[in-house]
Amino acid sequence: MDMITYISALLAVFLLLGLFALVMRQMTQGGMRTRRLSHALPPAWRRLLPRALRLPALNSDEGFAVANVRALDARRRIVAVDYRDKRYILLLSHNNEQLLDTLTLAKPKRRLPPA
């Protein structure tokens, strides 16, 4: 095998690895602005994905939201999570996580339509 064939085969392997890494990142770490790949696929194709990647559709009734994240240092963060009518303050570190506090959120008052 000559050198040009060897280099082009090596380049093709690196290109395929990069493409695979890009697709896996899109499927597992898609941001809020981008649709995840499992939601973009038709339902008939979703069953071909591994079970861990078959993400259920999120609805507004779940009530789960990350309110705020503060980094203490490179390994520890404090995270405020809203779930239903409570806010949970969590300390997340490299080795474990700990619930620091639970707060009850005030329900927003409904405005009555003008009569």
The first five atom37 places (N, CA, C, CB, O) and aatype in JSON, in Angstrom:
{
  "aatype": [12, 3, 12, 9, 16, 18, 9, 15, 0, 10, 10, 0, 19, 13, 10, 10, 10, 7, 10, 13, 0, 10, 19, 12, 1, 5, 12, 16, 5, 7, 7, 12, 1, 16, 1, 1, 10, 15, 8, 0, 10, 14, 14, 0, 17, 1, 1, 10, 10, 14, 1, 0, 10, 1, 10, 14, 0, 10, 2, 15, 3, 6, 7, 13, 0, 19, 0, 2, 19, 1, 0, 10, 3, 0, 1, 1, 1, 9, 19, 0, 19, 3, 18, 1, 3, 11, 1, 18, 9, 10, 10, 10, 15, 8, 2, 2, 6, 5, 10, 10, 3, 16, 10, 16, 10, 0, 11, 14, 11, 1, 1, 10, 14, 14, 0],
  "atom_mask": [
    [1, 1, 1, 1, 1],
    [1, 1, 1, 1, 1],
    [1, 1, 1, 1, 1],
    [1, 1, 1, 1, 1],
    [1, 1, 1, 1, 1],
    [1, 1, 1, 1, 1],
    [1, 1, 1, 1, 1],
    [1, 1, 1, 1, 1],
    [1, 1, 1, 1, 1],
    [1, 1, 1, 1, 1],
    [1, 1, 1, 1, 1],
    [1, 1, 1, 1, 1],
    [1, 1, 1, 1, 1],
    [1, 1, 1, 1, 1],
    [1, 1, 1, 1, 1],
    [1, 1, 1, 1, 1],
    [1, 1, 1, 1, 1],
    [1, 1, 1, 0, 1],
    [1, 1, 1, 1, 1],
    [1, 1, 1, 1, 1],
    [1, 1, 1, 1, 1],
    [1, 1, 1, 1, 1],
    [1, 1, 1, 1, 1],
    [1, 1, 1, 1, 1],
    [1, 1, 1, 1, 1],
    [1, 1, 1, 1, 1],
    [1, 1, 1, 1, 1],
    [1, 1, 1, 1, 1],
    [1, 1, 1, 1, 1],
    [1, 1, 1, 0, 1],
    [1, 1, 1, 0, 1],
    [1, 1, 1, 1, 1],
    [1, 1, 1, 1, 1],
    [1, 1, 1, 1, 1],
    [1, 1, 1, 1, 1],
    [1, 1, 1, 1, 1],
    [1, 1, 1, 1, 1],
    [1, 1, 1, 1, 1],
    [1, 1, 1, 1, 1],
    [1, 1, 1, 1, 1],
    [1, 1, 1, 1, 1],
    [1, 1, 1, 1, 1],
    [1, 1, 1, 1, 1],
    [1, 1, 1, 1, 1],
    [1, 1, 1, 1, 1],
    [1, 1, 1, 1, 1],
    [1, 1, 1, 1, 1],
    [1, 1, 1, 1, 1],
    [1, 1, 1, 1, 1],
    [1, 1, 1, 1, 1],
    [1, 1, 1, 1, 1],
    [1, 1, 1, 1, 1],
    [1, 1, 1, 1, 1],
    [1, 1, 1, 1, 1],
    [1, 1, 1, 1, 1],
    [1, 1, 1, 1, 1],
    [1, 1, 1, 1, 1],
    [1, 1, 1, 1, 1],
    [1, 1, 1, 1, 1],
    [1, 1, 1, 1, 1],
    [1, 1, 1, 1, 1],
    [1, 1, 1, 1, 1],
    [1, 1, 1, 0, 1],
    [1, 1, 1, 1, 1],
    [1, 1, 1, 1, 1],
    [1, 1, 1, 1, 1],
    [1, 1, 1, 1, 1],
    [1, 1, 1, 1, 1],
    [1, 1, 1, 1, 1],
    [1, 1, 1, 1, 1],
    [1, 1, 1, 1, 1],
    [1, 1, 1, 1, 1],
    [1, 1, 1, 1, 1],
    [1, 1, 1, 1, 1],
    [1, 1, 1, 1, 1],
    [1, 1, 1, 1, 1],
    [1, 1, 1, 1, 1],
    [1, 1, 1, 1, 1],
    [1, 1, 1, 1, 1],
    [1, 1, 1, 1, 1],
    [1, 1, 1, 1, 1],
    [1, 1, 1, 1, 1],
    [1, 1, 1, 1, 1],
    [1, 1, 1, 1, 1],
    [1, 1, 1, 1, 1],
    [1, 1, 1, 1, 1],
    [1, 1, 1, 1, 1],
    [1, 1, 1, 1, 1],
    [1, 1, 1, 1, 1],
    [1, 1, 1, 1, 1],
    [1, 1, 1, 1, 1],
    [1, 1, 1, 1, 1],
    [1, 1, 1, 1, 1],
    [1, 1, 1, 1, 1],
    [1, 1, 1, 1, 1],
    [1, 1, 1, 1, 1],
    [1, 1, 1, 1, 1],
    [1, 1, 1, 1, 1],
    [1, 1, 1, 1, 1],
    [1, 1, 1, 1, 1],
    [1, 1, 1, 1, 1],
    [1, 1, 1, 1, 1],
    [1, 1, 1, 1, 1],
    [1, 1, 1, 1, 1],
    [1, 1, 1, 1, 1],
    [1, 1, 1, 1, 1],
    [1, 1, 1, 1, 1],
    [1, 1, 1, 1, 1],
    [1, 1, 1, 1, 1],
    [1, 1, 1, 1, 1],
    [1, 1, 1, 1, 1],
    [1, 1, 1, 1, 1],
    [1, 1, 1, 1, 1],
    [1, 1, 1, 1, 1],
    [1, 1, 1, 1, 1]
  ],
  "atom_positions": [
    [[0.85, -1.17, 0.0], [0.0, 0.0, 0.0], [0.9, 1.24, 0.0], [-0.97, -0.01, 1.22], [1.79, 1.39, 0.84]],
    [[0.65, 2.11, -0.95], [1.47, 3.31, -1.03], [1.02, 4.34, 0.0], [1.42, 3.9, -2.45], [-0.02, 4.18, 0.63]],
    [[1.79, 5.36, 0.16], [1.58, 6.35, 1.22], [0.31, 7.18, 1.0], [2.78, 7.28, 1.31], [-0.37, 7.5, 1.98]],
    [[-0.05, 7.53, -0.22], [-1.24, 8.34, -0.49], [-2.5, 7.56, -0.12], [-1.28, 8.76, -1.98], [-3.43, 8.14, 0.46]],
    [[-2.55, 6.29, -0.43], [-3.7, 5.46, -0.07], [-3.83, 5.34, 1.45], [-3.57, 4.05, -0.71], [-4.93, 5.41, 2.0]],
    [[-2.7, 5.17, 2.11], [-2.7, 5.05, 3.57], [-3.21, 6.34, 4.23], [-1.28, 4.71, 4.07], [-4.01, 6.28, 5.15]],
    [[-2.75, 7.49, 3.77], [-3.17, 8.77, 4.35], [-4.64, 9.05, 4.05], [-2.29, 9.92, 3.8], [-5.36, 9.54, 4.92]],
    [[-5.1, 8.75, 2.83], [-6.51, 8.98, 2.51], [-7.42, 8.05, 3.31], [-6.75, 8.8, 1.0], [-8.51, 8.46, 3.7]],
    [[-7.01, 6.82, 3.56], [-7.81, 5.91, 4.39], [-7.85, 6.4, 5.83], [-7.24, 4.47, 4.34], [-8.89, 6.33, 6.48]],
    [[-6.73, 6.9, 6.34], [-6.68, 7.43, 7.7], [-7.55, 8.69, 7.81], [-5.21, 7.76, 8.1], [-8.23, 8.87, 8.82]],
    [[-7.54, 9.54, 6.81], [-8.37, 10.74, 6.79], [-9.86, 10.36, 6.76], [-8.01, 11.62, 5.58], [-10.67, 11.0, 7.42]],
    [[-10.21, 9.34, 5.99], [-11.61, 8.88, 5.93], [-12.06, 8.34, 7.28], [-11.78, 7.8, 4.85], [-13.2, 8.58, 7.68]],
    [[-11.21, 7.63, 7.98], [-11.56, 7.11, 9.31], [-11.78, 8.25, 10.29], [-10.46, 6.16, 9.83], [-12.75, 8.23, 11.05]],
    [[-10.91, 9.24, 10.3], [-11.07, 10.39, 11.2], [-12.32, 11.2, 10.85], [-9.83, 11.3, 11.14], [-13.0, 11.7, 11.74]],
    [[-12.63, 11.32, 9.58], [-13.84, 12.02, 9.16], [-15.09, 11.29, 9.65], [-13.86, 12.17, 7.63], [-16.03, 11.93, 10.12]],
    [[-15.11, 9.98, 9.53], [-16.26, 9.2, 10.02], [-16.38, 9.27, 11.53], [-16.14, 7.75, 9.57], [-17.49, 9.34, 12.06]],
    [[-15.26, 9.25, 12.24], [-15.3, 9.38, 13.71], [-15.83, 10.75, 14.13], [-13.91, 9.15, 14.31], [-16.61, 10.84, 15.07]],
    [[-15.42, 11.79, 13.44], [-15.92, 13.13, 13.75], [-17.39, 13.27, 13.47], [0.0, 0.0, 0.0], [-18.11, 13.9, 14.24]],
    [[-17.85, 12.69, 12.37], [-19.28, 12.72, 12.04], [-20.08, 11.95, 13.09], [-19.53, 12.13, 10.64], [-21.15, 12.41, 13.5]],
    [[-19.59, 10.81, 13.51], [-20.26, 10.02, 14.55], [-20.32, 10.8, 15.86], [-19.54, 8.67, 14.76], [-21.35, 10.81, 16.53]],
    [[-19.23, 11.46, 16.24], [-19.22, 12.26, 17.47], [-20.19, 13.42, 17.38], [-17.8, 12.78, 17.77], [-20.85, 13.75, 18.37]],
    [[-20.3, 14.04, 16.23], [-21.24, 15.15, 16.05], [-22.69, 14.68, 16.18], [-21.02, 15.82, 14.67], [-23.51, 15.35, 16.81]],
    [[-23.01, 13.55, 15.58], [-24.37, 13.02, 15.68], [-24.69, 12.62, 17.11], [-24.54, 11.81, 14.75], [-25.8, 12.88, 17.59]],
    [[-23.76, 11.99, 17.81], [-24.0, 11.59, 19.2], [-24.15, 12.81, 20.11], [-22.85, 10.7, 19.71], [-24.96, 12.79, 21.04]],
    [[-23.4, 13.86, 19.85], [-23.54, 15.06, 20.66], [-24.9, 15.71, 20.43], [-22.42, 16.05, 20.33], [-25.52, 16.2, 21.37]],
    [[-25.36, 15.72, 19.19], [-26.66, 16.29, 18.87], [-27.77, 15.5, 19.55], [-26.88, 16.32, 17.36], [-28.75, 16.09, 20.03]],
    [[-27.64, 14.18, 19.61], [-28.68, 13.35, 20.21], [-28.7, 13.43, 21.73], [-28.5, 11.91, 19.79], [-29.77, 13.37, 22.33]],
    [[-27.55, 13.58, 22.35], [-27.5, 13.51, 23.81], [-27.42, 14.87, 24.49], [-26.33, 12.7, 24.23], [-27.82, 14.98, 25.65]],
    [[-26.92, 15.9, 23.83], [-26.73, 17.19, 24.47], [-27.37, 18.32, 23.7], [-25.27, 17.46, 24.65], [-26.87, 19.45, 23.77]],
    [[-28.44, 18.07, 22.98], [-29.1, 19.13, 22.22], [-29.6, 20.21, 23.16], [0.0, 0.0, 0.0], [-30.18, 19.9, 24.2]],
    [[-29.39, 21.45, 22.81], [-29.81, 22.55, 23.67], [-31.3, 22.8, 23.59], [0.0, 0.0, 0.0], [-32.03, 22.08, 22.91]],
    [[-31.76, 23.83, 24.31], [-33.17, 24.16, 24.33], [-33.62, 24.7, 22.97], [-33.47, 25.17, 25.43], [-34.79, 24.56, 22.61]],
    [[-32.73, 25.32, 22.23], [-33.12, 25.93, 20.97], [-33.17, 24.91, 19.84], [-32.16, 27.03, 20.61], [-33.85, 25.13, 18.84]],
    [[-32.47, 23.8, 19.97], [-32.43, 22.81, 18.91], [-33.32, 21.63, 19.25], [-31.0, 22.34, 18.65], [-33.46, 21.26, 20.42]],
    [[-33.91, 21.05, 18.24], [-34.7, 19.85, 18.45], [-33.77, 18.66, 18.53], [-35.75, 19.66, 17.33], [-32.81, 18.57, 17.77]],
    [[-34.05, 17.77, 19.44], [-33.22, 16.58, 19.55], [-33.51, 15.67, 18.37], [-33.47, 15.85, 20.87], [-34.59, 15.7, 17.8]],
    [[-32.52, 14.86, 18.02], [-32.65, 14.01, 16.86], [-33.78, 13.01, 17.03], [-31.35, 13.28, 16.6], [-34.47, 12.7, 16.05]],
    [[-33.99, 12.5, 18.24], [-35.05, 11.52, 18.43], [-36.43, 12.14, 18.22], [-34.96, 10.9, 19.82], [-37.36, 11.43, 17.84]],
    [[-36.58, 13.44, 18.47], [-37.86, 14.11, 18.22], [-37.99, 14.49, 16.75], [-38.0, 15.36, 19.1], [-39.1, 14.66, 16.25]],
    [[-36.87, 14.63, 16.05], [-36.92, 15.01, 14.65], [-37.24, 13.81, 13.76], [-35.59, 15.63, 14.23], [-37.74, 13.98, 12.64]],
    [[-36.96, 12.6, 14.23], [-37.23, 11.41, 13.44], [-38.72, 11.08, 13.43], [-36.44, 10.22, 13.97], [-39.42, 11.38, 14.39]],
    [[-39.2, 10.48, 12.36], [-40.59, 10.01, 12.36], [-40.77, 8.91, 13.41], [-41.0, 9.49, 10.94], [-39.82, 8.21, 13.73]],
    [[-41.99, 8.76, 13.95], [-42.21, 7.75, 14.99], [-41.84, 6.33, 14.57], [-43.65, 7.78, 15.41], [-41.42, 5.53, 15.41]],
    [[-41.98, 6.0, 13.3], [-41.64, 4.65, 12.86], [-40.14, 4.41, 12.94], [-42.13, 4.42, 11.43], [-39.71, 3.28, 13.16]],
    [[-39.34, 5.45, 12.77], [-37.89, 5.3, 12.84], [-37.36, 5.36, 14.26], [-37.22, 6.35, 12.0], [-36.29, 4.85, 14.54]],
    [[-38.13, 6.01, 15.17], [-37.67, 6.14, 16.55], [-37.48, 4.79, 17.22], [-38.65, 6.97, 17.35], [-36.62, 4.65, 18.09]],
    [[-38.27, 3.81, 16.83], [-38.16, 2.5, 17.48], [-36.85, 1.81, 17.12], [-39.33, 1.61, 17.09], [-36.47, 0.84, 17.77]],
    [[-36.15, 2.29, 16.09], [-34.86, 1.72, 15.71], [-33.72, 2.25, 16.57], [-34.58, 2.0, 14.25], [-32.63, 1.68, 16.58]],
    [[-33.96, 3.36, 17.28], [-32.94, 3.92, 18.16], [-32.77, 3.06, 19.4], [-33.29, 5.37, 18.55], [-33.71, 2.37, 19.79]],
    [[-31.62, 3.09, 20.04], [-31.48, 2.41, 21.33], [-32.45, 3.0, 22.35], [-30.03, 2.52, 21.86], [-32.83, 4.17, 22.24]],
    [[-32.86, 2.21, 23.32], [-33.88, 2.62, 24.28], [-33.49, 3.89, 25.03], [-34.15, 1.5, 25.26], [-34.36, 4.7, 25.35]],
    [[-32.21, 4.07, 25.33], [-31.77, 5.25, 26.08], [-31.94, 6.54, 25.27], [-30.31, 5.1, 26.49], [-32.05, 7.62, 25.85]],
    [[-31.98, 6.44, 23.95], [-32.1, 7.63, 23.11], [-33.54, 7.89, 22.69], [-31.23, 7.49, 21.9], [-33.8, 8.9, 22.03]],
    [[-34.47, 7.03, 23.03], [-35.88, 7.26, 22.72], [-36.46, 8.18, 23.78], [-36.68, 5.93, 22.64], [-37.05, 7.71, 24.76]],
    [[-36.3, 9.45, 23.59], [-36.72, 10.43, 24.58], [-38.21, 10.7, 24.44], [-35.91, 11.73, 24.45], [-38.69, 10.92, 23.32]],
    [[-38.95, 10.69, 25.54], [-40.37, 11.02, 25.44], [-40.53, 12.51, 25.18], [-41.12, 10.62, 26.72], [-39.68, 13.32, 25.54]],
    [[-41.62, 12.85, 24.56], [-41.89, 14.26, 24.28], [-42.16, 14.99, 25.59], [-43.09, 14.41, 23.31], [-42.9, 14.49, 26.45]],
    [[-41.58, 16.16, 25.75], [-41.8, 16.95, 26.95], [-43.08, 17.74, 26.8], [-40.61, 17.89, 27.23], [-43.35, 18.29, 25.73]],
    [[-43.86, 17.78, 27.84], [-45.07, 18.59, 27.81], [-45.03, 19.59, 28.95], [-46.34, 17.71, 27.91], [-44.21, 19.48, 29.86]],
    [[-45.89, 20.56, 28.88], [-45.86, 21.62, 29.88], [-46.43, 21.18, 31.22], [-46.63, 22.82, 29.37], [-46.28, 21.89, 32.21]],
    [[-47.08, 20.02, 31.27], [-47.67, 19.55, 32.52], [-46.64, 18.95, 33.47], [-48.75, 18.53, 32.23], [-46.94, 18.74, 34.65]],
    [[-45.45, 18.68, 32.98], [-44.44, 18.08, 33.85], [-44.0, 19.05, 34.95], [-43.23, 17.65, 33.03], [-43.8, 18.63, 36.09]],
    [[-43.86, 20.31, 34.62], [-43.52, 21.31, 35.62], [-42.08, 21.27, 36.09], [0.0, 0.0, 0.0], [-41.79, 21.78, 37.17]],
    [[-41.17, 20.69, 35.34], [-39.77, 20.57, 35.72], [-38.95, 21.61, 34.98], [-39.23, 19.15, 35.44], [-39.03, 21.71, 33.76]],
    [[-38.16, 22.4, 35.73], [-37.32, 23.41, 35.09], [-36.12, 23.71, 35.99], [-38.13, 24.71, 34.81], [-36.25, 23.75, 37.21]],
    [[-34.98, 23.9, 35.37], [-33.78, 24.33, 36.1], [-33.84, 25.85, 36.15], [-32.45, 23.81, 35.41], [-33.73, 26.52, 35.13]],
    [[-34.0, 26.38, 37.37], [-34.17, 27.81, 37.53], [-32.85, 28.57, 37.45], [-34.86, 28.1, 38.84], [-32.77, 29.62, 36.83]],
    [[-31.8, 28.02, 38.1], [-30.54, 28.74, 38.16], [-29.42, 27.76, 38.49], [-30.6, 29.88, 39.19], [-29.65, 26.75, 39.16]],
    [[-28.21, 28.06, 38.03], [-27.03, 27.25, 38.31], [-25.9, 28.2, 38.71], [-26.62, 26.36, 37.08], [-25.61, 29.16, 37.99]],
    [[-25.28, 27.94, 39.84], [-24.12, 28.73, 40.29], [-22.95, 27.79, 40.53], [-24.46, 29.53, 41.6], [-23.07, 26.82, 41.28]],
    [[-21.84, 28.06, 39.91], [-20.65, 27.24, 40.09], [-19.86, 27.76, 41.29], [-19.76, 27.25, 38.81], [-19.51, 28.93, 41.35]],
    [[-19.61, 26.87, 42.24], [-18.78, 27.24, 43.39], [-17.3, 27.15, 43.04], [-19.1, 26.34, 44.6], [-16.52, 28.04, 43.35]],
    [[-16.94, 26.06, 42.39], [-15.59, 25.88, 41.87], [-15.69, 24.91, 40.69], [-14.6, 25.35, 42.98], [-16.78, 24.68, 40.17]],
    [[-14.55, 24.35, 40.28], [-14.56, 23.5, 39.09], [-15.35, 22.21, 39.28], [-13.14, 23.18, 38.69], [-15.8, 21.61, 38.31]],
    [[-15.52, 21.77, 40.52], [-16.19, 20.49, 40.75], [-17.55, 20.6, 41.41], [-15.33, 19.64, 41.59], [-18.3, 19.62, 41.39]],
    [[-17.9, 21.73, 41.98], [-19.16, 21.83, 42.73], [-20.03, 22.95, 42.17], [-18.88, 22.08, 44.22], [-19.53, 24.01, 41.79]],
    [[-21.34, 22.69, 42.13], [-22.32, 23.69, 41.7], [-23.56, 23.61, 42.57], [-22.7, 23.48, 40.22], [-23.91, 22.56, 43.1]],
    [[-24.2, 24.73, 42.71], [-25.5, 24.8, 43.38], [-26.54, 25.01, 42.29], [-25.54, 25.96, 44.47], [-26.42, 25.92, 41.47]],
    [[-27.56, 24.15, 42.29], [-28.57, 24.16, 41.24], [-29.94, 24.35, 41.89], [-28.53, 22.86, 40.4], [-30.27, 23.67, 42.86]],
    [[-30.72, 25.27, 41.36], [-32.1, 25.48, 41.8], [-33.02, 24.85, 40.76], [-32.43, 27.01, 42.01], [-32.99, 25.24, 39.59]],
    [[-33.82, 23.89, 41.18], [-34.71, 23.15, 40.29], [-36.15, 23.38, 40.74], [-34.36, 21.64, 40.27], [-36.48, 23.17, 41.91]],
    [[-37.01, 23.81, 39.82], [-38.44, 23.96, 40.1], [-39.16, 22.72, 39.61], [-39.03, 25.24, 39.43], [-39.04, 22.34, 38.45]],
    [[-39.9, 22.09, 40.52], [-40.7, 20.93, 40.15], [-42.07, 21.07, 40.79], [-40.02, 19.6, 40.59], [-42.2, 21.12, 42.02]],
    [[-43.07, 21.15, 39.95], [-44.44, 21.41, 40.36], [-44.49, 22.7, 41.16], [-45.0, 20.23, 41.19], [-44.21, 23.76, 40.59]],
    [[-44.83, 22.69, 42.43], [-44.94, 23.95, 43.18], [-43.84, 24.09, 44.22], [-46.3, 24.04, 43.85], [-44.01, 24.81, 45.2]],
    [[-42.7, 23.42, 44.02], [-41.59, 23.5, 44.96], [-40.29, 23.8, 44.23], [-41.46, 22.2, 45.76], [-40.12, 23.45, 43.06]],
    [[-39.38, 24.46, 44.94], [-38.04, 24.71, 44.42], [-37.05, 23.92, 45.29], [-37.7, 26.25, 44.42], [-37.05, 24.05, 46.51]],
    [[-36.24, 23.12, 44.64], [-35.25, 22.3, 45.32], [-33.87, 22.9, 45.07], [-35.31, 20.82, 44.84], [-33.51, 23.17, 43.92]],
    [[-33.11, 23.12, 46.13], [-31.75, 23.63, 46.04], [-30.82, 22.44, 46.24], [-31.47, 24.78, 47.1], [-30.83, 21.82, 47.3]],
    [[-30.02, 22.13, 45.21], [-29.15, 20.95, 45.22], [-27.69, 21.37, 45.16], [-29.48, 20.03, 44.05], [-27.34, 22.34, 44.49]],
    [[-26.86, 20.64, 45.86], [-25.41, 20.79, 45.76], [-24.91, 19.6, 44.96], [-24.72, 20.89, 47.18], [-24.97, 18.46, 45.43]],
    [[-24.41, 19.85, 43.77], [-23.91, 18.79, 42.91], [-22.4, 18.85, 42.87], [-24.5, 18.9, 41.48], [-21.82, 19.91, 42.62]],
    [[-21.77, 17.72, 43.11], [-20.31, 17.66, 43.02], [-19.93, 16.46, 42.16], [-19.66, 17.57, 44.43], [-20.78, 15.75, 41.64]],
    [[-18.64, 16.26, 42.04], [-18.14, 15.19, 41.18], [-18.54, 13.82, 41.73], [-16.62, 15.29, 41.05], [-18.83, 12.91, 40.95]],
    [[-18.55, 13.66, 43.04], [-18.79, 12.35, 43.63], [-20.22, 12.13, 44.09], [-17.88, 12.15, 44.78], [-20.69, 10.99, 44.08]],
    [[-20.93, 13.17, 44.49], [-22.28, 12.97, 45.02], [-23.12, 14.22, 44.84], [-22.22, 12.59, 46.51], [-22.64, 15.25, 44.36]],
    [[-24.39, 14.1, 45.23], [-25.29, 15.24, 45.22], [-26.03, 15.27, 46.54], [-26.29, 15.17, 44.02], [-26.25, 14.24, 47.18]],
    [[-26.43, 16.47, 46.94], [-27.05, 16.64, 48.25], [-28.15, 17.68, 48.16], [-26.0, 17.05, 49.32], [-27.97, 18.73, 47.55]],
    [[-29.3, 17.39, 48.77], [-30.4, 18.33, 48.82], [-30.14, 19.3, 49.96], [-31.77, 17.59, 49.01], [-30.02, 18.89, 51.12]],
    [[-30.04, 20.59, 49.64], [-29.76, 21.59, 50.66], [-31.03, 22.17, 51.26], [-28.91, 22.7, 50.08], [-31.11, 22.36, 52.48]],
    [[-32.02, 22.45, 50.41], [-33.23, 23.1, 50.92], [-34.38, 22.85, 49.96], [-33.0, 24.62, 51.11], [-34.18, 22.6, 48.77]],
    [[-35.6, 22.93, 50.49], [-36.82, 22.82, 49.7], [-37.69, 24.02, 50.03], [-37.58, 21.48, 49.97], [-37.99, 24.28, 51.19]],
    [[-38.1, 24.75, 49.01], [-38.92, 25.94, 49.19], [-40.25, 25.77, 48.48], [-38.18, 27.19, 48.67], [-40.31, 25.14, 47.42]],
    [[-41.29, 26.32, 49.04], [-42.59, 26.32, 48.37], [-42.71, 27.6, 47.57], [-43.75, 26.19, 49.39], [-42.52, 28.69, 48.09]],
    [[-43.03, 27.46, 46.3], [-43.15, 28.62, 45.42], [-44.54, 29.22, 45.56], [-42.88, 28.24, 43.96], [-45.53, 28.51, 45.71]],
    [[-44.59, 30.53, 45.5], [-45.87, 31.23, 45.54], [-46.55, 31.06, 44.19], [-45.7, 32.74, 45.9], [-45.93, 31.25, 43.15]],
    [[-47.81, 30.7, 44.23], [-48.56, 30.53, 42.99], [-48.89, 31.91, 42.42], [-49.86, 29.68, 43.22], [-49.3, 32.8, 43.16]],
    [[-48.72, 32.07, 41.11], [-49.05, 33.37, 40.52], [-50.56, 33.6, 40.58], [-48.56, 33.46, 39.05], [-51.35, 32.68, 40.37]],
    [[-50.93, 34.83, 40.88], [-52.35, 35.17, 40.96], [-52.9, 35.3, 39.55], [-52.58, 36.48, 41.76], [-52.28, 35.89, 38.67]],
    [[-54.08, 34.73, 39.37], [-54.74, 34.83, 38.07], [-55.44, 36.17, 37.96], [-55.73, 33.66, 37.87], [-56.11, 36.63, 38.88]],
    [[-55.26, 36.77, 36.82], [-55.94, 38.04, 36.58], [-57.31, 37.75, 35.98], [-55.11, 38.96, 35.65], [-57.45, 36.96, 35.05]],
    [[-58.28, 38.41, 36.53], [-59.62, 38.26, 35.99], [-59.78, 39.15, 34.78], [-60.68, 38.6, 37.06], [-59.28, 40.28, 34.76]],
    [[-60.47, 38.66, 33.76], [-60.68, 39.52, 32.59], [-61.56, 40.72, 32.95], [-61.32, 38.72, 31.42], [-62.44, 40.61, 33.81]],
    [[-61.35, 41.84, 32.3], [-62.16, 43.01, 32.62], [-63.62, 42.74, 32.3], [-61.66, 44.25, 31.83], [-63.95, 42.1, 31.3]],
    [[-64.49, 43.24, 33.17], [-65.93, 43.0, 33.01], [-66.57, 43.97, 32.06], [-66.64, 43.06, 34.34], [-67.77, 43.9, 31.82]]
  ]
}
